[in-house]
Amino acid sequence: MTSDRANQQRQARDELCEALGVRLSGQINCALTGPDEVLLVRLELDQYRPAAETLWDRGLDRLDFLTCVDWRDHFTLTLQVYSMDSGAVARLACDLPRDGVPAPTISDLWFLANWEEREAHDMFGLIFEGHPDLRRILLPEAWEGHPLRKDYVDRVGIERPQYF
Amino acid sequence: MRERAEDPREQAEDPTFPVDGAGEVDHPAEQPDEPLKEPPPLSPWLNNGVIVPTQAPVHDSYGPLVIGPGIVVHSVEDVLEWVRSHSLWMLMFGLACCAIEMMHANASKFDLDRFGIMPRGSPRQSDLLIVSGTVTYKVAPMVKRVYEQMAEPRWVIAMGNCATAGSLYFHDGYSVVKGVDQVIPVDVYVSGCPPRPEALIDGIVELRRLIEGKPTDRGREGRS
């Protein structure tokens, strides 16, 4: 981690953390995770969209993934973005309640988030407010339930679903 | 009332009823000098155009009945089945990792072309559908639609354990169809995860025997 690229990444990460602090008016929960010291920002739901806009404005133009974790009492919406220029990586984690509170979409910033949010909607039942086309992406339209939820009951062992 | 048929002159004036011989020129008939010979028989196995078998048909054999040099008697259906089994055009339809093995079987090392199997890009031109891979509930309507677009006669090989019975997704997989035979009829099942090209070729040879109505290697009687 002593190369120029690593220094550039570290500098970009520090600038990013500073910009997030300015945008979110200091209410920010940052940490460095893993051996690569990736910036992890834990957010409230109302901070999610401003933080994503900040990352987009700072040039983190590639969305690595957007997924969700089911903790049985709440969800955690997780995404990682990356900058092709500076190499800066940032992860956002935002807790969502289980009762169908919609999260703001980021599909107008990163186009990949369109399908990623559809997948999170398909597998976990998350609602993304402002998404242009929030349909199921991997399962048939007539599917009941969201399979990656912890409380999902598979119908295959009970009855055989007919989707064809 | 005049009776025109009894007056030959009035009949001759009417152009619709010419007199016999009017307007014709007599030509001398060319009589052959020697009378026509009886044509020689085409072959000793033909008797006035009727094929006479020189050997009794053997009921155990499935091949054509050779009744002489150059003469083979066979049913049209058997010839059609023979032709169909030797020119199975398959649909290029890959679903999962089994498709890699199917491509490998198509390539030069295993060369499905020597069985008359040629990959086609359209289901309307193909006879054989190799369901190569995992069939999910999402893709099952497409598989059924592809099958319905194929012209009859059509055959289906379920390649690999997923297409056969759901494989490792059988118990806990929420999204995988437990065997493609729930969607479309299947003629031959090829096991393996994924099966090697030799196994696929074995299944194809089995399908050819099924088409030709021969007894198969697995002890089942084929369609005949």
Contacts between the chains, C-beta under 8 A, distances in Angstrom:
chain1	res1	chain2	res2	distance
A	138	B	138	6.5
A	138	B	175	7.4
A	139	B	137	7.1
A	139	B	138	6.1
A	139	B	175	6.4
A	140	B	137	5.5
A	140	B	138	5.4
A	143	B	137	7.7
A	147	B	174	4.8
A	147	B	175	7.1
A	152	B	174	7.7
A	154	B	172	7.5
A	154	B	174	4.8
A	155	B	174	7.9
A	156	B	173	7.5
A	156	B	174	6.1
A	156	B	178	7.6
A	157	B	171	7.6
A	160	B	178	7.8
A	160	B	182	7.9
A	161	B	137	6.8
A	163	B	137	4.4
A	163	B	138	7.8
A	163	B	140	6.5
A	163	B	141	7.3
A	164	B	137	7.1
A	164	B	140	4.0
A	164	B	141	4.8
A	164	B	144	5.6
A	164	B	177	7.8
A	164	B	183	5.5
